[in-house]
Amino acid sequence: MTRIRHCLRISPAPLVPVTWGEMDTFQHVNNIVYFRYFESERLAYFYKLDLIYLMTRTGIGPILASTSCRFKVESRSGACHFFS
C-alpha cells in the first residue's frame, strides 16, 4: 500500500502530501510551506462554506489578521499532513 493511500485510509480530513520541492537540503519541510498549506486549506474551507460566492457578490469577506505556527516536530519527505 502506498503512503498516500495509507494516509487517506486513516483520516477523513483533507490530505496534503509533502512534495520534493517543499523540502530543504536536510530533507525537512521548509517552514514557509506550512503557511502555504494553511492558505490552501483556508480557501478550500471558504469554498465549502460558499464564502467565495458571497465575497464576489458583496465585496465583503473574512480577513486574515494574524497567523503563527509553532513547530513541534520536524516533517520529512513521505509525510502526510491533515487539516481539520
Gaussian input, Z-matrix of N, CA and C with variables (Angstrom, degrees):
# hf/3-21g

backbone

0 1
 N
 C     1     B1
 C     2     B2     1     A1
 N     3     B3     2     A2     1     D1
 C     4     B4     3     A3     2     D2
 C     5     B5     4     A4     3     D3
 N     6     B6     5     A5     4     D4
 C     7     B7     6     A6     5     D5
 C     8     B8     7     A7     6     D6
 N     9     B9     8     A8     7     D7
 C    10    B10     9     A9     8     D8
 C    11    B11    10    A10     9     D9
 N    12    B12    11    A11    10    D10
 C    13    B13    12    A12    11    D11
 C    14    B14    13    A13    12    D12
 N    15    B15    14    A14    13    D13
 C    16    B16    15    A15    14    D14
 C    17    B17    16    A16    15    D15
 N    18    B18    17    A17    16    D16
 C    19    B19    18    A18    17    D17
 C    20    B20    19    A19    18    D18
 N    21    B21    20    A20    19    D19
 C    22    B22    21    A21    20    D20
 C    23    B23    22    A22    21    D21
 N    24    B24    23    A23    22    D22
 C    25    B25    24    A24    23    D23
 C    26    B26    25    A25    24    D24
 N    27    B27    26    A26    25    D25
 C    28    B28    27    A27    26    D26
 C    29    B29    28    A28    27    D27
 N    30    B30    29    A29    28    D28
 C    31    B31    30    A30    29    D29
 C    32    B32    31    A31    30    D30
 N    33    B33    32    A32    31    D31
 C    34    B34    33    A33    32    D32
 C    35    B35    34    A34    33    D33
 N    36    B36    35    A35    34    D34
 C    37    B37    36    A36    35    D35
 C    38    B38    37    A37    36    D36
 N    39    B39    38    A38    37    D37
 C    40    B40    39    A39    38    D38
 C    41    B41    40    A40    39    D39
 N    42    B42    41    A41    40    D40
 C    43    B43    42    A42    41    D41
 C    44    B44    43    A43    42    D42
 N    45    B45    44    A44    43    D43
 C    46    B46    45    A45    44    D44
 C    47    B47    46    A46    45    D45
 N    48    B48    47    A47    46    D46
 C    49    B49    48    A48    47    D47
 C    50    B50    49    A49    48    D48
 N    51    B51    50    A50    49    D49
 C    52    B52    51    A51    50    D50
 C    53    B53    52    A52    51    D51
 N    54    B54    53    A53    52    D52
 C    55    B55    54    A54    53    D53
 C    56    B56    55    A55    54    D54
 N    57    B57    56    A56    55    D55
 C    58    B58    57    A57    56    D56
 C    59    B59    58    A58    57    D57
 N    60    B60    59    A59    58    D58
 C    61    B61    60    A60    59    D59
 C    62    B62    61    A61    60    D60
 N    63    B63    62    A62    61    D61
 C    64    B64    63    A63    62    D62
 C    65    B65    64    A64    63    D63
 N    66    B66    65    A65    64    D64
 C    67    B67    66    A66    65    D65
 C    68    B68    67    A67    66    D66
 N    69    B69    68    A68    67    D67
 C    70    B70    69    A69    68    D68
 C    71    B71    70    A70    69    D69
 N    72    B72    71    A71    70    D70
 C    73    B73    72    A72    71    D71
 C    74    B74    73    A73    72    D72
 N    75    B75    74    A74    73    D73
 C    76    B76    75    A75    74    D74
 C    77    B77    76    A76    75    D75
 N    78    B78    77    A77    76    D76
 C    79    B79    78    A78    77    D77
 C    80    B80    79    A79    78    D78
 N    81    B81    80    A80    79    D79
 C    82    B82    81    A81    80    D80
 C    83    B83    82    A82    81    D81
 N    84    B84    83    A83    82    D82
 C    85    B85    84    A84    83    D83
 C    86    B86    85    A85    84    D84
 N    87    B87    86    A86    85    D85
 C    88    B88    87    A87    86    D86
 C    89    B89    88    A88    87    D87
 N    90    B90    89    A89    88    D88
 C    91    B91    90    A90    89    D89
 C    92    B92    91    A91    90    D90
 N    93    B93    92    A92    91    D91
 C    94    B94    93    A93    92    D92
 C    95    B95    94    A94    93    D93
 N    96    B96    95    A95    94    D94
 C    97    B97    96    A96    95    D95
 C    98    B98    97    A97    96    D96
 N    99    B99    98    A98    97    D97
 C   100   B100    99    A99    98    D98
 C   101   B101   100   A100    99    D99
 N   102   B102   101   A101   100   D100
 C   103   B103   102   A102   101   D101
 C   104   B104   103   A103   102   D102
 N   105   B105   104   A104   103   D103
 C   106   B106   105   A105   104   D104
 C   107   B107   106   A106   105   D105
 N   108   B108   107   A107   106   D106
 C   109   B109   108   A108   107   D107
 C   110   B110   109   A109   108   D108
 N   111   B111   110   A110   109   D109
 C   112   B112   111   A111   110   D110
 C   113   B113   112   A112   111   D111
 N   114   B114   113   A113   112   D112
 C   115   B115   114   A114   113   D113
 C   116   B116   115   A115   114   D114
 N   117   B117   116   A116   115   D115
 C   118   B118   117   A117   116   D116
 C   119   B119   118   A118   117   D117
 N   120   B120   119   A119   118   D118
 C   121   B121   120   A120   119   D119
 C   122   B122   121   A121   120   D120
 N   123   B123   122   A122   121   D121
 C   124   B124   123   A123   122   D122
 C   125   B125   124   A124   123   D123
 N   126   B126   125   A125   124   D124
 C   127   B127   126   A126   125   D125
 C   128   B128   127   A127   126   D126
 N   129   B129   128   A128   127   D127
 C   130   B130   129   A129   128   D128
 C   131   B131   130   A130   129   D129
 N   132   B132   131   A131   130   D130
 C   133   B133   132   A132   131   D131
 C   134   B134   133   A133   132   D132
 N   135   B135   134   A134   133   D133
 C   136   B136   135   A135   134   D134
 C   137   B137   136   A136   135   D135
 N   138   B138   137   A137   136   D136
 C   139   B139   138   A138   137   D137
 C   140   B140   139   A139   138   D138
 N   141   B141   140   A140   139   D139
 C   142   B142   141   A141   140   D140
 C   143   B143   142   A142   141   D141
 N   144   B144   143   A143   142   D142
 C   145   B145   144   A144   143   D143
 C   146   B146   145   A145   144   D144
 N   147   B147   146   A146   145   D145
 C   148   B148   147   A147   146   D146
 C   149   B149   148   A148   147   D147
 N   150   B150   149   A149   148   D148
 C   151   B151   150   A150   149   D149
 C   152   B152   151   A151   150   D150
 N   153   B153   152   A152   151   D151
 C   154   B154   153   A153   152   D152
 C   155   B155   154   A154   153   D153
 N   156   B156   155   A155   154   D154
 C   157   B157   156   A156   155   D155
 C   158   B158   157   A157   156   D156
 N   159   B159   158   A158   157   D157
 C   160   B160   159   A159   158   D158
 C   161   B161   160   A160   159   D159
 N   162   B162   161   A161   160   D160
 C   163   B163   162   A162   161   D161
 C   164   B164   163   A163   162   D162
 N   165   B165   164   A164   163   D163
 C   166   B166   165   A165   164   D164
 C   167   B167   166   A166   165   D165
 N   168   B168   167   A167   166   D166
 C   169   B169   168   A168   167   D167
 C   170   B170   169   A169   168   D168
 N   171   B171   170   A170   169   D169
 C   172   B172   171   A171   170   D170
 C   173   B173   172   A172   171   D171
 N   174   B174   173   A173   172   D172
 C   175   B175   174   A174   173   D173
 C   176   B176   175   A175   174   D174
 N   177   B177   176   A176   175   D175
 C   178   B178   177   A177   176   D176
 C   179   B179   178   A178   177   D177
 N   180   B180   179   A179   178   D178
 C   181   B181   180   A180   179   D179
 C   182   B182   181   A181   180   D180
 N   183   B183   182   A182   181   D181
 C   184   B184   183   A183   182   D182
 C   185   B185   184   A184   183   D183
 N   186   B186   185   A185   184   D184
 C   187   B187   186   A186   185   D185
 C   188   B188   187   A187   186   D186
 N   189   B189   188   A188   187   D187
 C   190   B190   189   A189   188   D188
 C   191   B191   190   A190   189   D189
 N   192   B192   191   A191   190   D190
 C   193   B193   192   A192   191   D191
 C   194   B194   193   A193   192   D192
 N   195   B195   194   A194   193   D193
 C   196   B196   195   A195   194   D194
 C   197   B197   196   A196   195   D195
 N   198   B198   197   A197   196   D196
 C   199   B199   198   A198   197   D197
 C   200   B200   199   A199   198   D198
 N   201   B201   200   A200   199   D199
 C   202   B202   201   A201   200   D200
 C   203   B203   202   A202   201   D201
 N   204   B204   203   A203   202   D202
 C   205   B205   204   A204   203   D203
 C   206   B206   205   A205   204   D204
 N   207   B207   206   A206   205   D205
 C   208   B208   207   A207   206   D206
 C   209   B209   208   A208   207   D207
 N   210   B210   209   A209   208   D208
 C   211   B211   210   A210   209   D209
 C   212   B212   211   A211   210   D210
 N   213   B213   212   A212   211   D211
 C   214   B214   213   A213   212   D212
 C   215   B215   214   A214   213   D213
 N   216   B216   215   A215   214   D214
 C   217   B217   216   A216   215   D215
 C   218   B218   217   A217   216   D216
 N   219   B219   218   A218   217   D217
 C   220   B220   219   A219   218   D218
 C   221   B221   220   A220   219   D219
 N   222   B222   221   A221   220   D220
 C   223   B223   222   A222   221   D221
 C   224   B224   223   A223   222   D222
 N   225   B225   224   A224   223   D223
 C   226   B226   225   A225   224   D224
 C   227   B227   226   A226   225   D225
 N   228   B228   227   A227   226   D226
 C   229   B229   228   A228   227   D227
 C   230   B230   229   A229   228   D228
 N   231   B231   230   A230   229   D229
 C   232   B232   231   A231   230   D230
 C   233   B233   232   A232   231   D231
 N   234   B234   233   A233   232   D232
 C   235   B235   234   A234   233   D233
 C   236   B236   235   A235   234   D234
 N   237   B237   236   A236   235   D235
 C   238   B238   237   A237   236   D236
 C   239   B239   238   A238   237   D237
 N   240   B240   239   A239   238   D238
 C   241   B241   240   A240   239   D239
 C   242   B242   241   A241   240   D240
 N   243   B243   242   A242   241   D241
 C   244   B244   243   A243   242   D242
 C   245   B245   244   A244   243   D243
 N   246   B246   245   A245   244   D244
 C   247   B247   246   A246   245   D245
 C   248   B248   247   A247   246   D246
 N   249   B249   248   A248   247   D247
 C   250   B250   249   A249   248   D248
 C   251   B251   250   A250   249   D249

   B1=1.4516
   B2=1.5333
   B3=1.3357
   B4=1.4557
   B5=1.5196
   B6=1.3185
   B7=1.4661
   B8=1.5343
   B9=1.3309
   B10=1.4625
   B11=1.5271
   B12=1.3338
   B13=1.4772
   B14=1.5222
   B15=1.3283
   B16=1.4598
   B17=1.5267
   B18=1.3223
   B19=1.4586
   B20=1.5202
   B21=1.3157
   B22=1.4593
   B23=1.5198
   B24=1.3117
   B25=1.4612
   B26=1.5174
   B27=1.3433
   B28=1.4623
   B29=1.5181
   B30=1.3311
   B31=1.4572
   B32=1.5282
   B33=1.3277
   B34=1.4612
   B35=1.5335
   B36=1.3343
   B37=1.4646
   B38=1.5236
   B39=1.3461
   B40=1.4672
   B41=1.5293
   B42=1.3128
   B43=1.4552
   B44=1.5146
   B45=1.3165
   B46=1.4558
   B47=1.5243
   B48=1.3423
   B49=1.4663
   B50=1.5267
   B51=1.3083
   B52=1.4620
   B53=1.5181
   B54=1.3262
   B55=1.4537
   B56=1.5273
   B57=1.3170
   B58=1.4589
   B59=1.5296
   B60=1.3135
   B61=1.4565
   B62=1.5218
   B63=1.3195
   B64=1.4652
   B65=1.5269
   B66=1.3201
   B67=1.4722
   B68=1.5177
   B69=1.3412
   B70=1.4572
   B71=1.5290
   B72=1.3240
   B73=1.4687
   B74=1.5232
   B75=1.3186
   B76=1.4667
   B77=1.5269
   B78=1.3414
   B79=1.4628
   B80=1.5365
   B81=1.3352
   B82=1.4610
   B83=1.5188
   B84=1.3172
   B85=1.4634
   B86=1.5268
   B87=1.3283
   B88=1.4627
   B89=1.5301
   B90=1.3250
   B91=1.4666
   B92=1.5250
   B93=1.3177
   B94=1.4689
   B95=1.5214
   B96=1.3126
   B97=1.4708
   B98=1.5292
   B99=1.3138
   B100=1.4685
   B101=1.5290
   B102=1.3284
   B103=1.4552
   B104=1.5256
   B105=1.3080
   B106=1.4677
   B107=1.5277
   B108=1.3385
   B109=1.4709
   B110=1.5300
   B111=1.3385
   B112=1.4663
   B113=1.5224
   B114=1.3364
   B115=1.4559
   B116=1.5277
   B117=1.3133
   B118=1.4616
   B119=1.5164
   B120=1.3036
   B121=1.4692
   B122=1.5216
   B123=1.3339
   B124=1.4646
   B125=1.5308
   B126=1.3252
   B127=1.4628
   B128=1.5246
   B129=1.3128
   B130=1.4685
   B131=1.5332
   B132=1.3274
   B133=1.4613
   B134=1.5339
   B135=1.3373
   B136=1.4636
   B137=1.5274
   B138=1.3314
   B139=1.4638
   B140=1.5215
   B141=1.3231
   B142=1.4623
   B143=1.5260
   B144=1.3324
   B145=1.4700
   B146=1.5251
   B147=1.3256
   B148=1.4613
   B149=1.5290
   B150=1.3274
   B151=1.4654
   B152=1.5177
   B153=1.3196
   B154=1.4608
   B155=1.5325
   B156=1.3240
   B157=1.4674
   B158=1.5276
   B159=1.3187
   B160=1.4604
   B161=1.5266
   B162=1.3235
   B163=1.4675
   B164=1.5268
   B165=1.3129
   B166=1.4680
   B167=1.5298
   B168=1.3112
   B169=1.4619
   B170=1.5278
   B171=1.3367
   B172=1.4650
   B173=1.5230
   B174=1.3231
   B175=1.4636
   B176=1.5228
   B177=1.3263
   B178=1.4624
   B179=1.5226
   B180=1.3171
   B181=1.4525
   B182=1.5195
   B183=1.3012
   B184=1.4628
   B185=1.5225
   B186=1.3239
   B187=1.4576
   B188=1.5183
   B189=1.2908
   B190=1.4564
   B191=1.5201
   B192=1.3259
   B193=1.4533
   B194=1.5214
   B195=1.3277
   B196=1.4629
   B197=1.5193
   B198=1.2971
   B199=1.4513
   B200=1.5192
   B201=1.3195
   B202=1.4612
   B203=1.5224
   B204=1.3012
   B205=1.4518
   B206=1.5245
   B207=1.3056
   B208=1.4621
   B209=1.5222
   B210=1.3008
   B211=1.4544
   B212=1.5247
   B213=1.3231
   B214=1.4625
   B215=1.5131
   B216=1.3305
   B217=1.4554
   B218=1.5265
   B219=1.3021
   B220=1.4592
   B221=1.5226
   B222=1.2961
   B223=1.4529
   B224=1.5129
   B225=1.3252
   B226=1.4642
   B227=1.5241
   B228=1.3062
   B229=1.4556
   B230=1.5259
   B231=1.3216
   B232=1.4710
   B233=1.5066
   B234=1.3337
   B235=1.4593
   B236=1.5327
   B237=1.3165
   B238=1.4608
   B239=1.5144
   B240=1.3146
   B241=1.4630
   B242=1.5157
   B243=1.3055
   B244=1.4595
   B245=1.5133
   B246=1.3114
   B247=1.4416
   B248=1.5145
   B249=1.3114
   B250=1.4722
   B251=1.4923
   A1=108.32
   A2=116.47
   A3=119.54
   A4=109.99
   A5=115.30
   A6=121.33
   A7=110.81
   A8=117.29
   A9=119.95
   A10=110.96
   A11=117.73
   A12=119.73
   A13=110.61
   A14=116.67
   A15=120.78
   A16=110.11
   A17=116.70
   A18=120.73
   A19=111.44
   A20=116.95
   A21=120.16
   A22=112.03
   A23=116.29
   A24=120.93
   A25=112.58
   A26=118.00
   A27=120.02
   A28=114.23
   A29=118.39
   A30=118.90
   A31=111.22
   A32=116.77
   A33=119.66
   A34=112.65
   A35=117.61
   A36=122.03
   A37=110.23
   A38=117.05
   A39=119.23
   A40=111.37
   A41=115.84
   A42=122.18
   A43=110.08
   A44=116.80
   A45=121.92
   A46=107.09
   A47=117.15
   A48=118.88
   A49=111.06
   A50=116.57
   A51=122.14
   A52=108.51
   A53=116.46
   A54=120.47
   A55=110.23
   A56=115.94
   A57=121.35
   A58=111.93
   A59=118.03
   A60=121.99
   A61=114.23
   A62=117.84
   A63=121.52
   A64=112.46
   A65=116.09
   A66=119.82
   A67=111.55
   A68=114.83
   A69=120.40
   A70=109.31
   A71=116.84
   A72=120.77
   A73=113.19
   A74=117.91
   A75=121.71
   A76=112.17
   A77=116.50
   A78=123.41
   A79=112.71
   A80=116.69
   A81=122.18
   A82=108.03
   A83=116.64
   A84=120.05
   A85=107.45
   A86=116.00
   A87=121.74
   A88=109.05
   A89=117.17
   A90=121.74
   A91=113.58
   A92=118.77
   A93=120.58
   A94=111.76
   A95=117.43
   A96=121.36
   A97=110.96
   A98=117.67
   A99=120.07
   A100=110.66
   A101=116.47
   A102=119.58
   A103=111.11
   A104=117.48
   A105=120.59
   A106=109.93
   A107=116.50
   A108=120.00
   A109=109.72
   A110=116.12
   A111=120.40
   A112=110.51
   A113=116.59
   A114=120.99
   A115=111.21
   A116=116.51
   A117=120.54
   A118=111.53
   A119=116.91
   A120=120.72
   A121=111.77
   A122=116.57
   A123=119.88
   A124=109.89
   A125=117.36
   A126=120.37
   A127=111.76
   A128=117.29
   A129=120.41
   A130=109.99
   A131=116.72
   A132=121.59
   A133=110.31
   A134=117.34
   A135=121.04
   A136=110.64
   A137=116.82
   A138=119.98
   A139=110.89
   A140=116.09
   A141=120.27
   A142=111.25
   A143=117.07
   A144=121.99
   A145=112.72
   A146=116.75
   A147=123.12
   A148=111.95
   A149=116.66
   A150=120.64
   A151=112.19
   A152=118.18
   A153=121.04
   A154=109.38
   A155=116.33
   A156=120.40
   A157=110.30
   A158=117.51
   A159=122.33
   A160=110.81
   A161=117.15
   A162=120.75
   A163=111.20
   A164=116.56
   A165=120.65
   A166=110.50
   A167=115.76
   A168=120.96
   A169=112.48
   A170=117.23
   A171=120.26
   A172=114.27
   A173=117.13
   A174=119.54
   A175=112.53
   A176=115.98
   A177=121.59
   A178=108.57
   A179=115.92
   A180=119.41
   A181=111.36
   A182=116.74
   A183=120.53
   A184=110.95
   A185=115.23
   A186=121.56
   A187=108.78
   A188=115.98
   A189=121.21
   A190=106.94
   A191=116.70
   A192=121.29
   A193=112.31
   A194=116.39
   A195=119.63
   A196=108.93
   A197=115.87
   A198=120.65
   A199=109.26
   A200=115.31
   A201=120.56
   A202=108.01
   A203=115.47
   A204=120.32
   A205=108.33
   A206=116.82
   A207=121.87
   A208=107.60
   A209=116.31
   A210=121.39
   A211=109.50
   A212=116.02
   A213=121.03
   A214=112.67
   A215=116.57
   A216=120.79
   A217=107.75
   A218=116.84
   A219=119.78
   A220=110.83
   A221=115.15
   A222=120.94
   A223=107.84
   A224=116.25
   A225=121.36
   A226=111.14
   A227=114.88
   A228=122.02
   A229=110.27
   A230=115.74
   A231=120.56
   A232=113.42
   A233=117.14
   A234=120.94
   A235=109.59
   A236=115.25
   A237=121.81
   A238=107.51
   A239=117.35
   A240=122.02
   A241=108.52
   A242=116.10
   A243=121.56
   A244=109.42
   A245=116.45
   A246=122.28
   A247=107.89
   A248=115.57
   A249=118.42
   A250=110.25
   D1=133.71
   D2=179.80
   D3=-71.63
   D4=160.50
   D5=-179.58
   D6=-61.30
   D7=-42.05
   D8=-178.90
   D9=-65.98
   D10=-41.73
   D11=177.01
   D12=-61.31
   D13=-39.78
   D14=177.83
   D15=-61.37
   D16=-44.89
   D17=-179.89
   D18=-62.96
   D19=-41.77
   D20=178.52
   D21=-64.11
   D22=-34.15
   D23=-178.89
   D24=-69.69
   D25=-34.91
   D26=-172.77
   D27=-90.53
   D28=-10.25
   D29=-179.00
   D30=-147.22
   D31=134.78
   D32=176.05
   D33=-83.10
   D34=-6.96
   D35=-178.51
   D36=-69.63
   D37=159.56
   D38=177.98
   D39=-56.17
   D40=139.58
   D41=-178.18
   D42=-103.29
   D43=130.77
   D44=175.19
   D45=-123.31
   D46=100.66
   D47=179.25
   D48=-75.29
   D49=147.00
   D50=176.95
   D51=-80.44
   D52=128.85
   D53=177.88
   D54=-103.65
   D55=162.30
   D56=-176.05
   D57=-58.39
   D58=-41.43
   D59=-176.65
   D60=-68.60
   D61=-10.94
   D62=-179.44
   D63=-90.07
   D64=0.13
   D65=-175.85
   D66=-103.08
   D67=154.24
   D68=174.82
   D69=-91.01
   D70=-171.11
   D71=-176.54
   D72=-66.67
   D73=-18.98
   D74=179.34
   D75=-95.15
   D76=10.74
   D77=179.94
   D78=66.44
   D79=25.19
   D80=172.97
   D81=-98.59
   D82=149.20
   D83=175.14
   D84=-66.68
   D85=129.57
   D86=179.57
   D87=-63.47
   D88=140.33
   D89=-174.76
   D90=-56.93
   D91=-38.67
   D92=-177.58
   D93=-66.43
   D94=-23.78
   D95=-178.16
   D96=-62.31
   D97=-34.34
   D98=179.38
   D99=-59.18
   D100=-38.70
   D101=179.32
   D102=-69.25
   D103=-30.06
   D104=173.61
   D105=-67.82
   D106=-40.43
   D107=175.64
   D108=-59.09
   D109=-46.40
   D110=-179.47
   D111=-59.46
   D112=-43.45
   D113=-179.47
   D114=-61.67
   D115=-45.74
   D116=179.85
   D117=-60.93
   D118=-44.66
   D119=-179.08
   D120=-70.58
   D121=-34.41
   D122=177.60
   D123=-63.97
   D124=-44.13
   D125=178.62
   D126=-66.53
   D127=-38.99
   D128=176.50
   D129=-60.90
   D130=-39.28
   D131=178.11
   D132=-65.32
   D133=-41.35
   D134=177.48
   D135=-60.38
   D136=-43.06
   D137=177.70
   D138=-64.15
   D139=-40.67
   D140=-179.87
   D141=-61.75
   D142=-36.77
   D143=178.87
   D144=-86.21
   D145=-0.90
   D146=-178.10
   D147=64.81
   D148=28.19
   D149=178.59
   D150=-72.95
   D151=-27.06
   D152=179.97
   D153=-61.26
   D154=-44.45
   D155=177.54
   D156=-60.93
   D157=-46.13
   D158=-179.60
   D159=-61.55
   D160=-43.36
   D161=179.84
   D162=-64.69
   D163=-39.19
   D164=179.30
   D165=-66.45
   D166=-40.65
   D167=-177.03
   D168=-73.63
   D169=-41.82
   D170=-172.27
   D171=-106.05
   D172=-19.28
   D173=-175.21
   D174=77.96
   D175=8.56
   D176=-179.09
   D177=-116.64
   D178=137.29
   D179=179.08
   D180=-165.92
   D181=177.30
   D182=-179.33
   D183=-70.69
   D184=154.50
   D185=174.53
   D186=-121.99
   D187=158.06
   D188=174.93
   D189=-103.93
   D190=103.70
   D191=-175.69
   D192=-82.28
   D193=-29.94
   D194=-176.26
   D195=-159.93
   D196=150.70
   D197=175.57
   D198=-149.44
   D199=151.52
   D200=177.46
   D201=-154.65
   D202=165.26
   D203=-179.69
   D204=-145.87
   D205=126.04
   D206=176.46
   D207=-104.21
   D208=117.65
   D209=-177.11
   D210=-87.31
   D211=119.56
   D212=-177.33
   D213=-102.81
   D214=-29.43
   D215=-178.95
   D216=-153.02
   D217=148.68
   D218=179.44
   D219=-70.04
   D220=152.86
   D221=176.80
   D222=-120.89
   D223=135.96
   D224=-174.91
   D225=-123.64
   D226=175.49
   D227=177.80
   D228=-55.40
   D229=140.17
   D230=179.80
   D231=90.50
   D232=-5.02
   D233=-179.39
   D234=-76.71
   D235=158.09
   D236=173.60
   D237=-120.79
   D238=134.47
   D239=178.09
   D240=-111.84
   D241=132.80
   D242=179.31
   D243=-115.91
   D244=141.73
   D245=178.05
   D246=-126.34
   D247=137.91
   D248=177.17
   D249=-138.45

